[in-house]
């Protein structure tokens, strides 16, 4: 298990380096989805479409009045708000 945690942390850190993003966010992959980033009344939305054309919408985070978007090659990372449960992986020796 320890190796899996170390590999996950290294992969996550590599992902942020790939996009040139110093921030760290929970990551959800949606490489299977079609997407768009429309704006309405100065609010940006990340809209994902699945194979059945069902859609999911998320509010995109904005910085300096622009959606927080990182692009590199064939991939784009959009920082958006998704209310989800988050799993925290902790080291037992850090417990107080």
NUTIGU-832071 format. One line per 2 residues: number of its first residue (from 1); for each residue x, y, z of N, C-alpha, C. Coordinates in pm, 1 decimal. Example, Ala and Ser with C-alpha at 12.3 -4.5 7.8 and 13.67 -1.06 7.14 Angstrom:
residues 2
1) 1319.0/-569.0/780.0/1230.0/-450.0/780.0/1320.0/-330.0/780.0 ~ 1285.0/-225.0/708.0/1367.0/-106.0/714.0/1290.0/3.0/787.0;
This chain:
residues 96
1) 83.3/-119.7/0.0/0.0/0.0/0.0/87.2/125.3/0.0 ~ 196.7/122.8/76.9/282.3/240.6/84.2/333.9/279.5/-53.8;
3) 370.4/180.2/-135.3/418.6/207.9/-271.0/307.7/271.3/-354.6 ~ 183.9/225.6/-340.0/71.3/282.7/-415.4/50.7/429.0/-378.7;
5) 63.4/462.1/-250.2/47.0/601.2/-206.6/158.1/687.5/-264.5 ~ 281.2/640.9/-256.2/394.6/716.6/-310.3/380.7/737.0/-461.5;
7) 336.6/633.7/-533.4/317.4/644.3/-678.6/206.3/743.5/-711.3 ~ 96.9/742.2/-632.5/-12.6/836.8/-654.9/35.2/980.4/-635.8;
9) 108.5/1004.8/-526.8/158.3/1140.2/-498.6/251.1/1186.1/-610.2 ~ 340.1/1099.2/-656.9/432.2/1135.0/-765.2/356.1/1164.1/-894.4;
11) 254.9/1083.4/-924.8/175.4/1106.0/-1046.7/97.3/1236.3/-1037.3 ~ 37.3/1264.0/-921.4/-37.4/1388.5/-902.7/54.5/1508.9/-918.9;
13) 171.1/1503.4/-855.2/266.4/1613.6/-866.6/313.0/1630.9/-1010.4 ~ 333.1/1520.0/-1081.1/371.8/1525.9/-1222.2/263.1/1589.5/-1307.7;
15) 137.5/1563.7/-1274.9/25.4/1622.7/-1348.6/27.7/1774.6/-1336.6 ~ 47.2/1825.3/-1215.6/51.0/1970.7/-1197.3/173.1/2033.2/-1263.5;
17) 287.5/1962.4/-1262.9/404.5/2013.3/-1335.6/375.9/2017.4/-1485.2 ~ 308.4/1914.4/-1538.4/273.3/1907.7/-1680.5/194.3/2031.0/-1723.1;
19) 99.5/2072.4/-1639.5/16.4/2188.5/-1671.6/78.5/2319.9/-1623.9 ~ 194.6/2315.4/-1560.2/258.6/2436.8/-1512.2/177.7/2504.5/-1403.1;
21) 115.3/2424.1/-1321.1/23.9/2473.5/-1218.1/82.0/2440.2/-1081.5 ~ 113.9/2541.7/-1002.9/171.1/2519.4/-870.7/64.5/2481.3/-768.5;
23) -60.6/2507.2/-799.6/-169.7/2477.7/-705.7/-194.1/2327.4/-700.0 ~ -259.0/2285.2/-594.9/-297.4/2144.5/-583.7/-445.9/2136.6/-555.6;
25) -514.0/2062.7/-636.7/-658.4/2044.8/-626.6/-688.9/1896.5/-633.5 ~ -801.6/1854.0/-578.9/-845.6/1717.2/-608.5/-863.3/1707.2/-760.4;
27) -830.7/1593.5/-816.3/-833.6/1578.1/-961.7/-938.6/1475.3/-1000.8 ~ -1019.9/1509.7/-1096.7/-1118.5/1417.8/-1153.4/-1091.7/1410.8/-1302.4;
29) -1072.3/1293.5/-1355.9/-1048.9/1281.8/-1499.6/-1181.9/1273.8/-1572.2 ~ -1186.9/1337.8/-1685.6/-1306.6/1334.5/-1769.9/-1262.6/1334.0/-1916.2;
31) -1156.0/1261.5/-1944.7/-1101.0/1260.8/-2080.5/-1195.3/1195.1/-2180.8 ~ -1295.3/1123.8/-2133.5/-1393.6/1058.9/-2219.9/-1502.9/1156.0/-2266.1;
33) -1515.0/1270.4/-2198.9/-1629.2/1359.9/-2219.5/-1601.3/1468.5/-2322.6 ~ -1704.6/1510.3/-2391.1/-1701.4/1634.6/-2468.4/-1728.5/1745.2/-2368.0;
35) -1678.5/1865.3/-2394.9/-1695.3/1970.4/-2294.8/-1701.1/2107.1/-2359.2 ~ -1751.0/2203.1/-2281.5/-1748.5/2343.3/-2321.9/-1738.2/2428.3/-2196.8;
37) -1701.8/2555.6/-2216.4/-1682.0/2646.6/-2104.9/-1754.9/2778.0/-2133.2 ~ -1889.8/2774.0/-2130.2/-1966.0/2896.3/-2159.3/-1964.2/2992.5/-2040.8;
39) -1995.6/3117.3/-2070.0/-2003.5/3219.6/-1966.6/-2141.4/3282.3/-1971.2 ~ -2198.8/3306.6/-1852.3/-2328.7/3371.0/-1843.5/-2325.3/3467.6/-1726.5;
41) -2350.1/3592.4/-1753.9/-2352.6/3696.4/-1651.7/-2225.3/3695.4/-1567.6 ~ -2110.5/3690.1/-1634.1/-1978.2/3693.9/-1573.1/-1949.1/3573.4/-1483.5;
43) -2017.8/3461.7/-1506.9/-1990.7/3335.9/-1437.9/-1961.0/3232.3/-1545.5 ~ -1849.9/3160.3/-1529.4/-1813.7/3055.8/-1625.4/-1857.1/2920.6/-1571.7;
45) -1898.1/2833.6/-1661.9/-1942.3/2699.8/-1626.3/-1863.3/2598.3/-1706.9 ~ -1821.8/2490.6/-1642.2/-1765.8/2376.7/-1712.2/-1881.6/2281.5/-1736.2;
47) -1909.5/2252.3/-1861.9/-2019.7/2163.0/-1897.3/-1959.5/2039.0/-1961.6 ~ -1989.4/1921.3/-1904.3/-1941.9/1793.6/-1956.5/-2058.6/1716.7/-2016.1;
49) -2034.4/1652.5/-2129.2/-2135.5/1570.1/-2196.2/-2083.0/1427.5/-2202.8 ~ -2165.4/1330.5/-2163.8/-2122.9/1191.1/-2175.9/-2168.3/1134.5/-2309.9;
51) -2146.4/1005.8/-2331.7/-2178.8/942.6/-2460.0/-2326.9/952.3/-2494.3 ~ -2414.6/955.5/-2394.4/-2559.0/966.4/-2417.6/-2603.5/1112.3/-2425.6;
53) -2508.5/1203.2/-2428.9/-2532.1/1347.4/-2437.3/-2596.2/1404.6/-2310.9 ~ -2589.4/1330.2/-2200.1/-2632.4/1386.3/-2071.5/-2525.7/1485.6/-2028.5;
55) -2567.3/1587.7/-1956.6/-2471.2/1690.6/-1920.0/-2459.6/1708.2/-1769.7 ~ -2338.9/1743.1/-1728.3/-2309.6/1779.8/-1591.1/-2252.0/1920.2/-1597.1;
57) -2291.9/2005.8/-1503.4/-2242.2/2143.2/-1502.0/-2174.8/2173.6/-1369.5 ~ -2064.7/2247.4/-1379.3/-1987.6/2288.2/-1263.4/-1953.3/2436.0/-1278.9;
59) -1944.5/2507.5/-1169.3/-1903.9/2647.5/-1174.2/-1751.5/2650.7/-1183.2 ~ -1699.9/2716.9/-1285.1/-1555.2/2727.6/-1303.0/-1501.2/2834.7/-1208.9;
61) -1388.2/2806.2/-1148.5/-1321.5/2902.5/-1061.4/-1260.1/3010.8/-1149.0 ~ -1272.4/3134.9/-1104.6/-1218.6/3247.4/-1181.3/-1107.0/3314.1/-1102.8;
63) -1008.0/3361.9/-1176.5/-898.0/3438.1/-1118.3/-867.6/3552.3/-1213.3 ~ -860.4/3672.8/-1160.1/-836.8/3791.3/-1242.7/-940.0/3798.5/-1355.8;
65) -1065.4/3768.7/-1320.5/-1181.2/3778.2/-1409.4/-1177.6/3682.0/-1528.5 ~ -1100.5/3573.9/-1517.7/-1096.2/3471.6/-1622.8/-1108.5/3334.4/-1557.9;
67) -1169.1/3237.6/-1629.0/-1174.4/3102.3/-1572.1/-1032.9/3047.0/-1555.2 ~ -1011.8/2970.0/-1451.0/-882.2/2910.7/-1423.0/-865.1/2787.5/-1511.1;
69) -794.2/2805.4/-1621.9/-776.8/2702.7/-1723.8/-628.1/2687.5/-1752.7 ~ -583.0/2563.2/-1756.5/-444.2/2532.5/-1790.0/-446.0/2440.2/-1911.3;
71) -371.9/2476.7/-2016.1/-367.1/2395.2/-2138.1/-224.3/2351.5/-2164.8 ~ -212.1/2228.6/-2214.6/-81.8/2177.7/-2256.5/-105.3/2067.5/-2358.4;
73) -57.0/2088.4/-2478.9/-70.7/1986.5/-2582.7/-216.0/1952.7/-2609.5 ~ -249.7/1825.0/-2598.8/-384.8/1777.1/-2628.2/-478.1/1782.0/-2507.4;
75) -433.2/1839.3/-2396.4/-512.5/1835.1/-2273.9/-536.3/1974.1/-2215.5 ~ -650.0/1987.4/-2147.5/-686.3/2109.3/-2075.7/-729.1/2069.6/-1935.4;
77) -686.0/2147.7/-1836.2/-731.4/2127.6/-1699.1/-808.1/2252.7/-1658.8 ~ -933.9/2234.9/-1618.7/-1018.8/2345.0/-1574.4/-1043.1/2325.8/-1425.2;
79) -1023.1/2431.5/-1348.1/-1049.7/2425.0/-1204.6/-1194.8/2468.4/-1184.2 ~ -1275.0/2378.1/-1130.4/-1418.2/2404.3/-1113.0/-1462.8/2351.8/-977.0;
81) -1578.7/2395.5/-934.2/-1632.4/2356.3/-804.2/-1721.2/2233.7/-821.7 ~ -1686.0/2128.5/-751.0/-1760.8/2002.9/-753.4/-1774.9/1958.6/-608.4;
83) -1893.8/1967.3/-554.7/-1915.8/1930.4/-414.1/-1914.7/1779.1/-402.3 ~ -1804.6/1726.9/-351.8/-1788.6/1582.2/-338.8/-1724.2/1549.8/-205.5;
85) -1738.4/1427.0/-164.8/-1663.7/1378.3/-49.9/-1518.4/1363.5/-94.5 ~ -1426.1/1393.9/-5.8/-1284.8/1385.3/-38.8/-1218.5/1285.1/53.6;
87) -1136.5/1196.5/-1.7/-1060.6/1101.2/78.3/-925.5/1163.3/110.9 ~ -890.2/1164.1/237.4/-760.3/1213.0/281.3/-673.6/1093.9/315.6;
89) -556.6/1080.7/255.0/-462.3/974.2/288.0/-356.4/1035.4/379.0 ~ -346.8/980.5/500.8/-260.5/1038.5/603.8/-159.9/936.1/652.6;
91) -47.3/986.1/703.1/50.9/898.1/765.4/13.5/879.3/911.4 ~ 11.2/755.1/959.2/-28.3/728.3/1095.8/61.7/798.7/1196.6;
93) 188.2/816.3/1165.3/280.7/879.9/1259.0/251.6/1028.2/1278.1 ~ 165.8/1086.9/1192.1/130.2/1227.1/1204.5/10.2/1251.4/1292.5;
95) -51.6/1144.8/1343.5/-172.8/1162.3/1426.0/-137.1/1225.4/1560.0 ~ -220.5/1321.0/1604.9/-196.7/1388.4/1733.3/-297.4/1343.4/1836.0;
